[in-house]
Amino acid sequence: MSVSPVAPVGILLAAGRGRRFDPTGQRNKLLQPLAGEPVVVASARKLLAVVPRVVAVVPPLDAGVGAQLGALGCDVTVCPDADSGMAASLTHAIRHSLALQPQSWLVALGDMPYVDIATLRSLADALTAGAGIAAPVLDGRRGNPVGFGVVHLDALLALSGDAGARRLLQTFPVTEVPVDDPGIFRDIDLPGDLTEA
């Protein structure tokens, strides 16, 4: 009897402060409107279209980001030390997801709403097929999101700092997933990034 493959658990990192977007901290970039809905909602909606469960990480004072993501159906968790860097948010989400007994994780960023659903689906398929790490590639460049198999659980939980999981991609074999999607390079970093292109 064959065992059906287990879909990745989605992780949406939405705990950054976005200081480059607004150094005063008054405007949360994740809540800025993009095509009629907040940036983070657009990012989450695409991830939810591909995987059945999404763990969304928010900071303690999230200006309402968590409420919006919870209303969409994400499993929202607050990372108390989110300000210490992206790795803290990622390891927090991985730990939070363990009750779901994941075989892999598809890690998306809350400020990258331009990624195509087809890209997310291709990455999820690569993980389900057994890739240890899966990353989208366009014109020889790797982008985001990135997926990790459970084989890397210990390494993911040991991450620290603001480089996130970059070191894992430099250390272990990566299944490169060719995509025709410039959205894998586009994040909302500055107010001008909110323009549709």
C-alpha positions as CSV (number, residue, x, y, z in Angstrom):
1,M,0.0,0.0,0.0
2,S,1.5,3.3,-1.0
3,V,1.6,6.3,1.4
4,S,0.2,9.5,-0.1
5,P,2.7,12.4,-0.1
6,V,2.3,14.9,2.7
7,A,1.9,18.5,1.5
8,P,4.4,21.0,2.9
9,V,3.5,23.2,5.8
10,G,3.6,26.8,4.7
11,I,5.4,29.4,6.8
12,L,4.8,33.1,6.3
13,L,7.4,35.3,7.9
14,A,5.6,38.5,8.8
15,A,7.5,39.7,11.8
16,G,9.9,42.2,10.3
17,R,9.8,45.9,11.2
18,G,10.3,47.3,7.7
19,R,12.5,50.1,8.9
20,R,13.7,50.9,5.4
21,F,10.1,51.4,4.2
22,D,9.4,53.9,7.0
23,P,12.2,54.7,9.4
24,T,9.8,56.4,11.8
25,G,7.9,53.1,12.3
26,Q,4.5,54.8,11.6
27,R,3.6,52.8,8.5
28,N,3.7,49.1,8.6
29,K,4.7,48.0,5.0
30,L,2.8,44.7,5.4
31,L,-0.5,46.6,5.8
32,Q,0.0,49.0,2.8
33,P,-2.6,48.5,0.1
34,L,-1.6,46.6,-3.0
35,A,-4.3,46.0,-5.6
36,G,-7.0,46.5,-3.0
37,E,-5.7,44.5,-0.1
38,P,-2.8,44.7,2.3
39,V,0.6,43.4,1.1
40,V,0.7,40.6,3.7
41,V,-2.8,39.4,2.8
42,A,-1.8,39.1,-0.8
43,S,1.3,37.1,0.1
44,A,-0.7,34.8,2.5
45,R,-3.6,34.3,0.1
46,K,-1.2,32.9,-2.6
47,L,0.5,30.5,-0.1
48,L,-2.9,29.3,1.2
49,A,-3.9,28.5,-2.4
50,V,-1.1,26.0,-2.6
51,V,-0.7,24.4,0.9
52,P,-3.4,23.4,3.4
53,R,-1.7,24.8,6.5
54,V,0.1,28.1,6.9
55,V,1.9,29.2,10.1
56,A,2.3,32.9,10.1
57,V,4.8,34.6,12.4
58,V,4.2,38.1,13.7
59,P,6.0,40.3,16.2
60,P,4.5,41.2,19.6
61,L,3.3,44.6,18.4
62,D,2.0,43.8,14.9
63,A,-0.4,46.7,14.2
64,G,-3.1,44.2,13.3
65,V,-1.2,42.0,10.9
66,G,-1.9,38.8,12.9
67,A,-5.7,39.6,13.0
68,Q,-5.8,39.9,9.2
69,L,-3.8,36.7,8.7
70,G,-5.9,34.8,11.3
71,A,-9.1,35.9,9.5
72,L,-7.7,34.3,6.3
73,G,-7.1,31.0,8.0
74,C,-3.5,31.2,8.9
75,D,-2.3,29.7,12.2
76,V,-0.8,32.9,13.7
77,T,2.0,32.8,16.3
78,V,3.7,35.6,18.0
79,C,7.6,35.5,18.1
80,P,8.7,37.4,21.2
81,D,12.2,37.9,20.0
82,A,11.4,38.7,16.4
83,D,13.6,41.8,16.5
84,S,16.7,39.7,16.9
85,G,16.6,38.7,13.2
86,M,14.9,36.6,10.7
87,A,16.3,33.3,12.1
88,A,14.4,33.8,15.3
89,S,11.1,34.1,13.4
90,L,11.9,31.0,11.3
91,T,12.9,28.8,14.1
92,H,9.9,29.9,16.1
93,A,7.6,29.0,13.2
94,I,9.3,25.6,12.7
95,R,8.9,24.8,16.4
96,H,5.2,25.9,16.3
97,S,4.6,23.7,13.3
98,L,5.9,20.4,14.8
99,A,2.5,19.5,16.2
100,L,1.5,19.1,12.5
101,Q,4.2,16.5,12.0
102,P,5.4,18.2,8.8
103,Q,7.6,16.5,6.3
104,S,8.7,19.8,4.7
105,W,8.1,23.5,4.9
106,L,7.6,26.1,2.2
107,V,8.9,29.4,3.7
108,A,7.5,32.6,2.1
109,L,8.0,36.2,3.1
110,G,5.1,38.5,4.0
111,D,6.6,41.3,1.9
112,M,6.8,39.3,-1.3
113,P,3.3,39.4,-2.8
114,Y,4.4,39.3,-6.4
115,V,5.4,35.6,-6.4
116,D,3.2,33.6,-8.8
117,I,1.0,30.8,-7.4
118,A,2.5,28.5,-10.1
119,T,6.0,29.1,-8.5
120,L,4.7,28.2,-5.1
121,R,3.1,25.1,-6.5
122,S,6.3,24.0,-8.3
123,L,8.3,24.4,-5.1
124,A,5.7,22.4,-3.1
125,D,5.8,19.7,-5.7
126,A,9.6,19.5,-5.4
127,L,9.4,19.2,-1.7
128,T,6.6,16.5,-1.9
129,A,8.9,14.6,-4.3
130,G,11.6,14.5,-1.7
131,A,13.8,17.6,-2.3
132,G,15.9,18.4,0.8
133,I,16.0,22.1,-0.2
134,A,14.0,23.6,-3.1
135,A,14.6,27.1,-4.5
136,P,13.2,28.9,-7.5
137,V,15.6,30.0,-10.2
138,L,15.3,32.5,-13.0
139,D,18.1,33.4,-15.4
140,G,20.6,31.6,-13.2
141,R,19.6,33.5,-10.0
142,R,18.0,32.0,-7.0
143,G,15.1,33.8,-5.4
144,N,12.3,33.3,-2.7
145,P,10.4,31.4,-1.4
146,V,12.5,28.5,-0.4
147,G,11.5,25.1,0.8
148,F,13.1,22.7,3.3
149,G,12.6,19.0,4.0
150,V,12.4,17.5,7.5
151,V,15.9,16.2,7.0
152,H,17.1,19.7,7.8
153,L,15.0,20.1,11.0
154,D,18.0,20.2,13.4
155,A,19.9,22.7,11.2
156,L,16.8,25.0,10.9
157,L,16.3,25.0,14.7
158,A,19.9,25.9,15.2
159,L,19.8,29.0,13.0
160,S,20.5,32.5,14.5
161,G,21.0,36.0,13.3
162,D,19.5,37.9,10.4
163,A,20.7,35.7,7.5
164,G,17.8,33.3,8.0
165,A,18.5,30.0,6.3
166,R,21.0,31.3,3.8
167,R,23.8,29.3,5.3
168,L,21.9,26.0,4.6
169,L,21.6,26.9,1.0
170,Q,25.3,27.4,0.8
171,T,26.1,24.1,2.7
172,F,23.6,21.5,1.4
173,P,22.5,20.4,-2.1
174,V,19.6,22.6,-3.5
175,T,17.0,21.4,-6.0
176,E,16.7,24.4,-8.3
177,V,13.2,24.8,-9.7
178,P,13.2,26.8,-13.0
179,V,10.5,29.4,-13.1
180,D,9.4,32.2,-15.3
181,D,8.6,34.5,-12.5
182,P,10.4,37.8,-11.7
183,G,8.3,38.0,-8.5
184,I,10.8,35.7,-6.8
185,F,13.1,38.7,-6.6
186,R,10.6,41.4,-5.8
187,D,9.9,42.5,-2.2
188,I,8.3,45.5,-0.7
189,D,11.3,47.3,0.7
190,L,10.5,51.0,-0.1
191,P,7.2,52.8,-0.8
192,G,8.0,52.8,-4.6
193,D,7.9,49.0,-4.6
194,L,4.1,49.1,-4.2
195,T,3.6,50.0,-7.8
196,E,2.3,47.2,-10.1
197,A,4.8,46.3,-12.8
